[in-house]
Amino acid sequence: MLALIGAFTILGATSKAVEPLSFGAKVGFVNSSIIGLDKAKKSVGNKDSEGNMFNPGFIGSAYVEYAFLDNVGAGLEVGYSGGFVSVASVKAKDDKEGKDTYKINLHRINIFPAVKFYPMGREDENGILKLHVGADLSIPVMAKKKQGDKDAEEIKRDEFAPFGIGAIAGVGYEFPCGLELDLRGSYAFTDVFKENSDFKKNTLGISDSKDKTNLYYGNFSVGYNFAVLLEE
């Protein structure tokens, strides 16, 4: 019995809370789409259309995080994201060869302020489970359009909204070595394109003001907490 008590005493002594401040970098995969593209018939020759659900892209970011309590903290992440080919695309339903496909690519600066929750605490030997909810603030940098096998063309900056606001929610896990895996989803409350933009009405053919063009995506990232290197 004394040996068992001694073992637990040693374990408790060697297990300590991780430093509250962490900072690092992440890179990851994004899959996104834009609500409303199923109504963009004009972009595919006025044929019945549907939005593609697979539009792979990338994101790279830097972050800082601080735990005010053992189970609650806050974080700020700033990154750059875009599609490898597109962030959203629409195709004619009867298109088998991809000739009647319209792709929209958008590169953005993303700002993610979030509240962090650590349901299992922050013990160094156990790793840290993280839940987070927050805002997705975005600033478009450039946008391009591509129809079928034609060359991509830039979309004028005054066609899309200068600022986007959305919400994020996700889960992550930081290993004791500092490696972090992060999975989250985002939904924008604002339209990608301005309501009365020529591109939205005359190129895409989305003319009803009630039809929205909200961006949404899922993101998986791998990161590293550099603060681990500073711990004794």
N, C-alpha and C positions, 0 to 999 in steps of 0.2 A: 504493500500500500504506500509506504514511504517513497519507494522508487517511482511509482506511478505519479504521485504528487510532485516529486522532483522533476519528472519529465515534463509535466504540464507547466511547471514554473519556468523551466528553461525555454520552452516553446513560447510562453508569453513574453519572456524577456527579449527573445530574438525577433519576435514579430512586432514591427512598429509601423506607424502610419507613414505613408508616403508624404514627401514635402508638398505643401498646398499649391505651390506655383509650378506649372508645367508649360512648356512651349515647344513647338516643333513644326514639322512640315508633313504634308500629305499629298499623294498623287492617286488618282482613281479613274474609274470608268463611270460614264453617265449614259443612261438611255432615256430619251426625252420625246415629247410630242407636243402638239398644240391642239387644244380643243377647238372644234369648229371646222377643221380642214376637210371633213367629210362633205361639207357644203361648198367646197371650192371647185365646182364643176368647170368653171371657165378656164382654169389653169390646165385642165386635161382635155380640152376640146369639147367642152359642154357635155361630157359623158357622165354617167353615174359614177361617183367617186367614193373613195374610202381612205381614211388616214392610215399610214403605215405605223405599226407599233414598235418597230425596231429601228432606231436611229442612234447608233452608238457614237459616243463622244468622250471627252476627257475633262478632267479638272485637276488643277494643281493649286495648293494653298499653303499658307502659313497660319499658325494659330497660337493663341495664348489662353491659358485656363487657370482659374484660381478657385480652390475649394475653401469656402468660408467656414463650413462645418464638415464633419466627417461624411455626411450624406448629401450635402448641397453645395453647389458652386456655380460659377458663371464662366462663359467662354466667348471669345471673339475670334472669328476666322475670316481671312480675306484671301480670295482666290481668283483665278482666271479660268473660264470654261468655254467650251465650244464643241461643235460636232466635228467628227473626222470628215464626214461628207455633208451631213445635215443634222439639225436639231429636230426637224420635223419634215415629213413628206406626205404627199397625197398621190394616189394613183387611180386610174380608171379601173373599175371593177373587172372589166373584161380584158385588161391588159396582161398578157402572158410573158411578154418579152421586155417589159420595163421601158418601152418607148413613150408611153403616156404617163410618165412619172414626173412630178414637180417637187423639187427639193428646196428647202429653205435652211440656210445655215446662219447661225447667230453666235457671235463671240461676245462674252460679257465679263465684266468685273463683278464678282459676287462678294457680299458682305453678310456674314452670318453671326449676329449676336444671339446667344442662347443661354438658357438656364440648364444646368447640369444636375443630374441626380445620380447618386452612387448607392444603390439599394443594398449592396453587400459591404459598404464601408470602403476604406482605402488602406488596407494592409499590404505591405510591400511584398510579402511572400505569396499572396493569393491572387495577385492581379486585380484589376479594377473594372467592374462592370459599370458602364455609363449609359444612362438614358438622357436624351436631351430634346427640348422643344424650344423653338425660337422663330426668328424672322429670317427671310431670304430677301435681301435688298440687292438689286442688280442694276448695273449701268451698261447698256449696250455699247460695244466698241465698234463693231462692224457687222454687216449682214449681206449675204449673197443669195441669189436665186439661180436655179438651174433646171431647165426643162429638157427631159429626155437625155439625148447624147450631145446636146448643144453645150457650148462653153458657159461657165458660170459668169454671172453679171452682178455687180454691186446693186444693192437696194439703197436708195437715197435715205440719208439719215432722218429727214423730216417725215418719212413714211412710218417709222416705228416710234413707240413711246420712249421718251428720254430716260425713264426711270421705272423700275419694276418693284412691286412689293408683294411678298408671299409669305408662306409659313413653312417651316421644316419640322420634322420629327424623326428621331432615329435612335439607334442603339449601337454601342461600341464596346470594345473590350481592349484594355491595355495590359499586356503581359508584363511581368516583373522586369524583363530586360528593356522595356521601353517601346517595344513594337506594339502598334495599335491597329486594329481592324474596325472599320466604321461603315455602317449601313444606314442610309436615310432616304427619305422621300420629301419632295417639295411640290407645292402647288401655289401658283401665282394668282393673286386676286385681281391683278391689273392685266389689260390686254397687251400683247406683244406689239400689235399695230394700232395706230391711231384710228379712232372710230370712222373718221371721214377721209382716211388716206386713199389716194388714187390706187395704190397697190392692192389694198384690201378689196376695194369695190370693183375695179376694172380689170385687174390681173387675176386675182383669185376668184372674183365673182361673189364675194360675201358682202351683200349689199344691205341686209337687214341690220339695223343698229342694235337689235337684241342679240344678234349672233356674236359671241365672244371669241377671242383668240388668246386664251389663257395657256401659258406654258406650264407643263408639269413633267417631273422626271424622278427617276430613282438613281441612286449613286452609291457605289461601293468603293471605298478608299483604303489604302494602306499608308500608315504614317509612323513617325518615330518621335518620341518625346526626348528632346535633347537635354532636358533638365536631369534625366537619370544619370548622365555622364558627370554631373556636378555633385552628386551625392557621395558621401563618404563611404 
